[in-house]
Amino acid sequence: MAQVSQPRKNRTTRIFAGRLVGTPVVDPIGDHVGRVADIVILLRFRGKPRAVGLVVEVGNRRRVFLPFTRVTSMEAGAVIMTGRLDIRRFKQRNAESMAIADIMDRLVEFKDGTGLGRVADIALGQTPQRDWVVEEYYVERVRQSTLGYRRTGESLLVEVGSITGKAIAGLPQDASSLLATLENLKPADLADSLHDLSDQRMIEVAQQLPDDRLADVLEELSDDDRILIITALEDKRAADVLDAMQPDDAADLVSELPEAQQEQLLELMEPEEAEDVRRLLNYAEHTAGGLMTTEPIILPPDATVAMLLANVRREDIPATLAAIVFVTRPPLETPTGKFLGVVHIQRALREPPQTLIGQILDTDVEGVDPETSIGTLTRLMATYNLTAVPVVDEAGKLLGAVSVDDVLDHLMPDDWRDAEDEITDRTIEENAAHG
């Protein structure tokens, strides 16, 4: 039988990792500093794993390290710290494991041969020397079935030495607990969190995200990360995720794959979505055709302002594309009929709902050729304060639109997220030095 933990008198102070996540971190005078995002643990060959500190999420979703030597109290729903918080972005070291990201939800094996379990929580205890160690694991027994691994309903606290310290080879790790902590993050912030995980853990988490959520996240990840994820998915699932992505982002991702895999995924995608991606693949990467999306908001001139406002409210429309509506003759699917002009959302808001948008057209915004360079697009957007530029063919038909966020993504260096962290760190340190 697994060695079940027994109640002890004079038990040292202890906390559960799952309950600690999300707890506010405050300084000695009670000012809010951030919230606990994870706990850093050092696994040992002998003895109990040691918890060395907290990962704290501070302003702008930055995650920093707070050692337990700076923590004076973890009571009454708050972590109280002392001293200064190191604002450098936390980067996990090889010897470190994360309580939530790496250990919780892990499938483990009971050493007495009684089966498998899932780590549902981690009990941390404080020693007389004021060190924090992993005392016990709260484990839910699971059994294998034709549908995977199911819980049996039995849960127990077990000593550290009663289960294997590593996941069983070949078994994926569930990500329920980790996903719960990331549930409310915006796609860009969730992408940052996934980027901080190991490759294997990133794949495990991505595989458990819904298609539309994963599509949003892939649009925010670097090429290396999203290629790693998309190639780890089953082909049908990968095609479904590509269907949910913006066509230009899907085309960018597909273009990075081997030709054989490109064709296989395109065949599995919805025909209309695949057609858009194929069309975009024909253009060079840093041209208007290569940057554009084929799904901006397109309406006919006899549509009303009320219809326009209903379209820009759609949740699947990025903010940069919701600020401007493209007006064309039918058909309204790209390539459309003749491009007539645009309507700016700010202008539409000043008009009665029944106004025809053909009456408030801005015809000064001209379309660009699909071979237009990114440099020309940048100057055009800056000169006329545009959030999106129409792309038209020789016959004046609308092919798509290039949004300002697509241009920015391609102007920034490949490692712009890490570079931004270094710049931010340096700026904060300089400001602090000057009071």
N, C-alpha and C positions, 0 to 999 in steps of 0.2 A: 504494500500500500504506500501511496505517496505520503511523505512526512507532513502531516497537517499541523499548522502552527497552533499552539495552545496559548490561552490567555496567561499573561504573566503579571505578577505584582511589580509595581515600581517600573513599569515599562517606560523607556525613554520617550521623549517627545517624538511624535511621528505624524506624517502627513501622507496623503495619497496624491500621486502625480496628477491623476485625472481631475481631481477637485482643485488642484492648485492652478491649473491652466486657466487663464482669464482673470486671475486675481489681480487687483490694482497694486501697483508698486508706488510707494510714496516716500518722500524724504522725511527727515526727522521733524520738520515743522508741519507736515501733513499735505504738502503740495504734490499733486499727481505727477508721476514721472512716466509711467507706461503700464503695460499689462504683461503678465507672465505668458510666454508663448510655448516654452518647452523647458526641459531640465537636462543638463549635460551630465552624462554618467561615464565613468571609466570602468570598463569591465576588467576583471582580474582573473588570472589563472587560479589563484588561491585567495580565499577570504571573500568577503562580501563586496560587490561592486560599490564604488564610491561615487556619490553625487558631488560635483565640484562647483556647480553654480547654475544660474538661471539664464535662459535666453529671454530677454525683455523686448517687447515690441514698443517702440517709442513713436514719436510723431512721424507722419509720412511713411508708416509701415516699415521703418528701419528696425532691424533686429540686432541688438547689441548684447554683450555678455556681462552678467553681474555675478561675480564670485560670491560664494556663501560667506566668505570672510567679511563681506560688506553688508551682509544681511543681519540685522539685529533682532528681528521678530517676524514671525509668520503666523499671526493670530488675528482674530476678529475680522476675517475677510480681507486682510491687507498684508502685503509684504512691506516691511519698513527697512529702508536701507540707510547707510551712512556713507559719508565721503562723496567723491565725485564719480559720476557714471562715465565710463569710457565709451565715447560715441562712435568708435570705429565699428563698421559693419561686422557682425559675427560671422566667422567662417569655421566650419567644423573641421577638426583635425582627424587624422586617420585613427588615432587611439580612442577617439570619443564616440559615444553612442548617444542618441537622443531618446529620452523616455517616451515621448509621444510619437515622433516620426519613425524611430527604428525598433523600439521594443514592444510597445503596446500593439495589440492585434496580431502579434507574432504567433505562428503555430509552433508549439514546442512539444516535446515528448517527455512523459513521466519516466524517470529512470527505473522505477520498479516494474516497468513493462505493462502498466495498466491502460495505456493508450495515449491519445493526444489531447492537447488542451490549447486554448487561446488565451494569451495574456490580456486580461481586461483592465487591470490597473496595477500600479506599483506602489508598495508601501515603503516609504523612506523613514528611517529612524535616526535620531541624533545620539551619538555616543557621548560618554562622559567627557571626552576630549573636544566635544562640540563639532565633530565631523559628522557629515550626513552620509549614510550608507543605505543600500537597498536591503531591507530586512526580509520582506516577503513579496511574493507575487500573488495577486488575486486572479485565479485561473478558472476559466469556464471549460469544462470537458466538451470535446467535440468527437463526432464519429464520421467516418467516411461513408458517403452514399453515392448513388449514381449521379446526383446533382452537385457533388462536391463535398464540402465539410459542413455538417450541421451540429448545432449545439444540442446537448442532451438534457440541459436544464440543471445540471449539477455544477455548483460553483464552490470553490474552496480557497482558503489562504494557505499557501504552501511555503516551506522554507526555500531559500535560494538554491540549495544543493539538490532539491528534489526533482528538478527538471533540467533538461539540456539547456546550455547557454546559447545555442545557435538554432536558427530555423532548420528544419529538416530539408535536406537537399532536394531540390526540384519542386518544393511546395511554395506557391506564391503567398505573400503576406497580405492579409486583409488591411484595409486602410480606413475603417469606419471611424475610429477615434481621431485620427489625423484629419480626415475630411470634415469632421464636426468642428474642429478648431479653425478650418479654412472656409467654412460654408459661406460666410458673408463677405468674403473678400471680392474686390473687383477683379476682372480677368487679368489685368496687368499685375496686380499685387499677388494674385494666386500664381501667376507665371514666375514671379520673383521667388516665391516660396518653393515652388517645384525645382527651380534652378539650383537652390541651395541643398537639395537632397542628393543622395548618391544616384547614379544612373539606374540601378535596379529598383530603388525605392520610387524614383520618379515614374518609372514605367508602371509599377504596381498601383500607384495613386491615379495615374492617368487612365488606366484601364477601368477604374471604378467610377470615373466621372461620366455623367450623361453626355450624349453625343453633342448637344448644342453647347454645353458648358466646356467640354474639351475643345470644341471648335474655336470658341472665343479665346481660350488659353493658348492654343497653338498659334493664333494670330499675333500673340504678344511675345512668344518665345524666340530665342535665337535659332538660326538654321540648324545648328548641330543638335540642339535639344529636340526640336520638333521632328527632325528626321529620325532621331533615335526612337521617339515615341511612335510615330506613324508606322515605322518598319516593324515594331514589336507587336502591333495590333494584327488580328486576323484580317485578311484582305477585305471581306465584306464589311467588317466594322470600320476599317480605315476608309473605305469608299463612302460609308454613311457619314462619317465625320467630315470628309471633304465636301460632301453635299451641303453640310450645314455651315461651311466657311464662306466668307466673302469670295467671289470668284477670283479676284486678283491675288488674294492670299493663298487660295488653293492652288492657283497656277504657279505661284512662286515656290510652293512646297513640292508640287509634282515635278517641277523642272529640275529639282536637286536629286531626283531618284534615277536609278538606271532605266534605260529606255524600255526594257521588257516589263519592269514593274510599273512604269508610267502607263503603258498601254493596258495592262491587266486591271489597274485601278480605274482607269477611265471607262473601261468596258463595264465595270460593276457599278459605276455611278449612275444617277438618274440621267437620262438622255439629254435633257435641257441643260442641266448643270455641267455635264461633260462637254457639251457643245461650247458653252461659254469658256471653259478652261482650255479646250483645244484652240479656240480662236486667240486667246491671250498668249498661248505658248508660241504663236507665230511671230510675236514682236520681241525686239531686243529688250533686255532687262531694264535699262535706264532710259527708256523712251516713254512717251505718253501712252502708247499702246501697251507697253509692258507694265506700266504702273496703274492703269485705269481699272476701275470696277465696271462691270457690265450691268450693274443693278442699282443705278442711282434712282431717285424719285422722278418719274416721267409722267406727265399729264398732258391732255390735249388742251387747246386754247379755250374750249367751251366748258371746261371744268370750273367749278365755283371755288371761292376762297374756303368755304366750309369743307369741300372735298380735299383741298390742299392741306388744311390743318389736320384732318383725319389721317392723312398719309404720313405727315411728319411726326405724328404721335406714336407711330409703330415702334415697338421696343427693339426690333431687329435693325433699325436704321441708325448707323453711327451719327454722332452729333455733328460731325463736319459735313455730312451729306444731308442732314435734316435742315440745315440752314439755308439751303438753296434747292429750288425745284426746276427741273428742265422741261421746257414746253416744246412739243413736236407735233407734227401731223401723224395720224395713224399710219402704220402700226406703232404701238407704244413699246413693244419689245425690241431691244437692240439687235441688229441695226434698225433704227426707227424710220419713220417718214422724215420729211424735211425738218431740220432743227430751226426753231423760231426765236428762241430767247430763253431767259430765265426769270424766275420770280423769287425775290429774296423774302425769307420768312418775316423779317422785320416790317417790310412794306405790306405784306399780306395781313399782318396783325392790325394794321391801321384801317383796313377796309371792311365794309359790311359783309357778312357771310355769303350773301347772294351774288356778290360781285364776280363777274367772269374774269379768270386770271389772264385771258388774252388782252384785257383792258389795262393791265398793270405790268405788262412785259418790260423787262430791261433788255433791249436789243443791242446794247453796247458791248455785252460780253460775247466775244466771238469764239468760235470753236478752234481748236488747234489740230494739226495733222497728227496722226498716230506715231509718226517718226520724230516728233518734236522732242528735243533733248530735255533732260531734267533741269539743266541750268536755265533754259528758256522758261520752263514752267515755274521755277522758283522766282525768277524776276517778274513774271506776269502776276503771280499771286501776291507778291509783295507790293507791286505797283498799284494794283486795283483792290487790295484787301479782300481777296477771294478765298473762300474755304474749299472751293472745288472749281475745276475748269472742265468745260465740255470738250470731248474729243470727237471730231467728225471726219467723215471720209470725203472723197473728191466730189461726191454728189450732194454734200451737205447733210447727210444722214448722221444722226447721233449714234456713235459706237459705244460710248461710255463716258465716264468722268474720272478725273484724277483728283483725289482729295488731299488736303494739306498734310494730313497725318501720314499718307503713303509717301509723299515727297520727303518728309522729315525722316522717316524710317530709313530711307535709302541714302540720305545725306549724312546721317550719323555713322561713325565707325562701327565695325562689327562688334566691338567690345564696349559699346557706349554705356551699357548699364554699369559695368565695373568702373569705367572711367568716371562716370557721374558720381559714384560713391567716393572715389578718391578726391574729386574736386569738392564735393560737399564736405567731406571730412576736413580738408585743408581750410576751406572757407570758415567752417565753424570754429576750428582751432585758432585761426587768425582773428576772428571776431572776439573770441574769448580772451585772447592775449591783449586786445585793445579795450577790454571792458565793455 
